[in-house]
Amino acid sequence: MSSTPTLRDPLALSRRILLGATAAGALALTSGALAQDATPGTPVTPGSPVTGGPAPDAQMQEVLDALAAFEAPPLESVTPEIGRNLPSFANALQAVIAAKGLPAFEPVGAIEHILIPSADGEILARIYRPLEAGSDALPVLVYFHGGGFVIANLDTYDASCRALTNATGCIVASIAYRQAPEHSFPAPVDDAYAATQYFLENAGDIGGDPAKVAVAGESAGGNLAAVVSLRARDEGAPMPVHQLLVYPVTTFAPEGEAAASLEQFADARPLNAAMLEWFTSHYLPDPGDATDPEASPLEAEDLSDLPPTTVILAEIDPLQSQGAAFAERLEEAGVDVSLTLYQGVTHEFFGMGAVVDKAAEAVDEAAARLTASFEAV
């Protein structure tokens, strides 16, 4: 496949969320729990999302308008087969990029595909190499795409992988894990774990350094990244050196503060409560699995001895609160964790750096944290 289709210093969580903002400043907030007219870096209370209906910023709204223009039926109203072919945020992003006359894709050094052996059959991985890479073995970032464990694929999250490989200078391995309902829980977890362990042992086969392997994921993929680390710890297996969790699903049984944003942003786009119920029904046909730590890492009794973690959240996102709750639990367990909440953006913003400035900032933050962990080895 052709490779052509100012870092911020992240702070430790310390029981606070940092409000990501552009140089123009942060958006005014309307919640009593958060300071009015917050400035970049203002601490807020974990688990207390903004109330009063925060609006997307102008750049984010442009992508949302492009998505709405497709006039697709609600995902929760169709079958998985149909849902996988509906226009997505990635199509909306490409529409905005085309309208602005920007390059369709961020160039990278090279892209190739490999097959990873596993007990359940071979797993496809797409390998991204950075534009600027020396002759030494490179760190490897094992990346899991989102899509609620049901929809989306390697192409849907291609922009995120391109941005990450160039920003970090590492190899990104994007994993095509099996999806529900054809392969419900725990099949995606098994694939994610097998892929991670493969690179922890065989990164040298692709020019990578097996001592410098991290995991990352968005949404459902963030869930898989977190669970992979938990399973590796529990099995005494090799561990990734960092986990990057971007608006992760951390529980299928949210309660209290972890459920606050699910209620507040129940009707948000591109992700809402009805869609989350639809995803859950396909991924967890047995409701009893909702509290299994390998489905819901927030429900794990022990979150100690896990890798340094970066959690990146979007303000307008039903998953915001459970992501913050997971970060707080990690900190309480003694894990090195950084949590940043980006204002004025929605779920799926991370790979939109070509047209959404806060996405580019988030990628830079992620790259800084990942690089620090790679260099610490």
Buried (B, 14 or more C-beta within 10 A) or exposed (E): EEBEEEEBEBEEBEEBBBBBBBEEEBBEBEBEEBBEEBEBBBBBBBBBBBBEEBEBBEBBBBBBEBBEEEEBEEBBEBEBEEBBEBBBBBBBBBBBBEEEEEEEBBEBBBBEEBEBEBEEEEBBBBBBBBBEBEEEBBBBBBBBBBBBBBBBBBEBBBBBBBBBBBBBBBBBBBBBBBBBBEBBBBBBBBBBBBBBBBBBEBBEEBBBBBBBBBBBBBBBBBBBBBBBBBBBBEEEBBBBBBBBBBBBBBBBBBEEBBBBBBEBBEEBBBBBBBBBEBBBBBBBEEEEBBBBBBBBBBBBEEBEEBBBBBBBBBBBBBBBBBBBBBBBBBBEBEBBBBBBBBBBBBBBBBBBBBBBBBBBBBBBBBBBBBBBBBEEE
